Amino acid sequence: MPSANYRSLLRTPGAAAFFLPASLGRVGIAMTSLSIVWLVHSSTGAFSAAGLVAGGFAVCEALGAPQLARLVDRFGQTRILRPTLLVHALAVAVLLSLVAADADVAFLVVGGGLVGGSVPQLGAMSAARWAALLRPARAAELPTAFALESISNAGAFLVGPTLVSALAAADHAVTGMVSAVSLSVFSGLFLATQRITAPPAALGGAEHAGDKGQLLCGPVLLLMGLNLAIGIFFGAMQVSVTAFAVEYGAPGAAGPIFAVSSCSGLLAGWFYGLRRWRAAPPVQLLAVTGVLSLGTLLLFTVGSPFGLGLVVVLTGAAIPPLLALFPLFTESTVHQAVLTQAFAWLGAAGAAGSAAAAALSGWAIDSVGPRGGFAVTAAAAAAMTLQGLAGLRVLRTPHVRWRRRGEGPH
């Protein structure tokens, strides 16, 4: 039975013990950026200011994530995760204090940057654990494992933004921020106790692999471009959907719209992980980015929160397959000694895109309304489709060692 694929993965000794806390921590991380948007907007009344602070958060996450991942690869997850969580909690406390003091936007941007630079990279750590657990003997199960990761991510973006939007609509933006950091920190602390499944520290191996240019090869650069574009998409959608709901006098509708999108993603991710697809992964990449582009064009036709909810069913369904394909290509390309770094660099590219989108879409929304933000999402999806075309060649290079589902390791 197809669903046995997921069951067999989670029954692997130690798998559920790292996957479940990482998934719960993802909910907190998924809440953080939108929590900052609502928190700053509730204080300043301007989406442009909220976008700038969220942008500062994303820029510093993009800069800090690869450096944290490099330390994780060198010294191990357990030794690095605990101090990272402490710094993250303190950074959130600083931001809340600045908001409570009605600090200038420039100081709020700094506070947002401190939060972003200390975000625990739980997703990258979980993906690295799957790779260490399954390769080489069970490498054929990696696509299913990464599909499970994408389902976890979709679930996080179902629960997280929905909870934040509901709290903000009830005038509890501070509670949303506190809930976000609490989930991230306590889940991360539990993950740090799971030593058995943690990938071994690479020590000198990480630098050796890096010297070979493992992190600068064509497939990884292409994947960074794709993650940059999907970050722009996410950043613009979060601000644009929120602004759309506010413009139509229904701020509480933002939460259900995010929920619809994430439910669609959950179903699509579940179905994608169960199937054995005949098309090669690069072809799948092009097909899914094309669907996402179509969905973003439909955003310009909506005239109500209900209509927007219908369209995000399509855009939401396109995300989990992409989030499963990206780590599959990455794990099949780079040396294990720098795998967490590679995952983090892709996440950093996504955070950089989110940073640009938060600032740009905030300005576009304040200038021309929510459809200005939707224009940013459409541009990002079009860029992904063009890169998907490039992927038909770049991701088929001989050294990329992915295999079709069901084939054994080589």
PyMOL commands that set and color helices and strands:
alter all, ss='L'
color gray80, all
select helices_A, chain A and resi 4-11+15-44+47-75+77-100+105-117+122-134+139-169+173-192+204-211+214-216+218-247+251-274+281-301+305-331+336-368+370-394
alter helices_A, ss='H'
color red, helices_A
deselect
rebuild
show_as cartoon
